[in-house]
Each structure stands twice: as structure tokens, then as C-alpha cells.
Amino acid sequence: MIRPVELSDAKAIADIYNEYVINSVATFETEPVSENEMRKRVSEISSHFPYLVYEQGGMVAGYCYAHAWKEKSAYKYTLETTVYLSPQFQGKGIGKQLMEKLIDECRKGGYRVLIACITVDNEASNSMHLKLGFKQVSLFEKVGVKFGRQLDVADYELLLIP
């Protein structure tokens, strides 16, 4: 079931996210996020933008949201997207379902462009975004360093209106 986020989801979201912080280069954050910090982030983002969770069997299996891409007012119709899944729910199409719903919510909200910033090594996310109609529009080389590795990042863009 895909539903809007609730503040009570903060612990589950922090647990999912921290798995990526500690064990992957999908996020460039390097320190785990507390439940209280995640609750603050969820509250701030969800008060302005779509924020969804995928719940299965009473557990949060994954989440996604959109947030401001840039602060200047001319960018107000462009959002950046984020999606994370609990490791045991990867490869089941949940991320794609979440993103399809998020795209729909953003389109209904009058937004025009979505941007996804993805570590080049994250093949699953790169592939999913391409299947959803995103196009790679940039490549930034060696912009992040995590686990002693220099990491490249690509931006993917989805135009919501012609």
C-alpha cells in the first residue's frame, strides 16, 4: 500500500536510510541520522511536497519524496526526487511503484520538471529512472568521496509537461 508519510514513520525511515548511509554510496551522507532528526526532515519536506511510503504487512518497505531542487524562485516548478527501499524489499518493483505515484502527485501539483541525482555506480536506480522516462542530462566526475572512493554523480531529468 502506498500512502502519505506520517511522522510516526520516522523511525522506520531512519532505519532504512541509515542502512544506505553505513553500507553504500547511494547517499553521500556519512553519519547515521537519528530518529528525531529524521522526524524533523519528514515534517519539513512533507509540509510542502509529496512524501510517500510503501507499507507492507504493517512495515515501511520504502519511501520516496520530492523537494525543492534549488532555492531561487524561478526554479519553483522543478523538484528533486529521492527514493529508498529496505534491503529485503529491493528487486520487487516497489521503488518503481513509489516513483510512479510520486510522479503523478508532482504532475497534479503543477510541477513541470523532476530531477534525480544518482551515484553512477547505482545501476538499479539508474535503470529504474530510465524506465520511468528520465533522461541523463549531466555527469559530474569525482564530486563525492565516501569509503575512500571518488564518486561520480549523474543528474536525470523528467519533463512532466510538453
Sequence and secondary structure as in RCSB ss.txt:
>XXXX:A:sequence
MIRPVELSDAKAIADIYNEYVINSVATFETEPVSENEMRKRVSEISSHFPYLVYEQGGMVAGYCYAHAWKEKSAY
KYTLETTVYLSPQFQGKGIGKQLMEKLIDECRKGGYRVLIACITVDNEASNSMHLKLGFKQVSLFEKVGVKFGRQ
LDVADYELLLIP
>XXXX:A:secstr
 EEE  GGGHHHHHHHHHHHHHH SSS   S   HHHHHHHHHHHHTTS EEEEEETTEEEEEEEEEES SSGGG
TTEEEEEEEE GGGTTSSHHHHHHHHHHHHHHHTT  EEEEEEETT HHHHHHHHHTT EEEEEEEEEEEETTEE
EEEEEEEEES  
